Amino acid sequence: MTTNGIIIQSDSARTRPSLQI
């Protein structure tokens, strides 16, 4: 998943949605 040009692992996004800025 890409948020603001930052690539975040889907697993991390599921466990920590707050990381998605």
PLY file of the C-alpha trace (Angstrom):
ply
format ascii 1.0
element vertex 21
property float x
property float y
property float z
element edge 20
property int vertex1
property int vertex2
end_header
0.00 0.00 0.00
1.27 3.46 -0.82
0.40 6.51 1.26
1.89 9.89 0.40
4.53 8.12 -1.66
5.44 5.93 1.31
5.31 2.17 0.82
3.82 0.37 3.82
3.45 -3.39 4.16
-0.18 -4.48 4.01
0.34 -6.46 7.22
1.55 -3.37 9.05
-1.37 -1.38 7.68
-3.82 -3.93 9.03
-2.26 -4.07 12.48
-1.52 -0.35 12.67
-3.89 1.70 10.50
-2.64 4.82 12.30
0.60 4.54 10.30
-1.34 5.51 7.19
-0.92 9.28 7.06
0 1
1 2
2 3
3 4
4 5
5 6
6 7
7 8
8 9
9 10
10 11
11 12
12 13
13 14
14 15
15 16
16 17
17 18
18 19
19 20
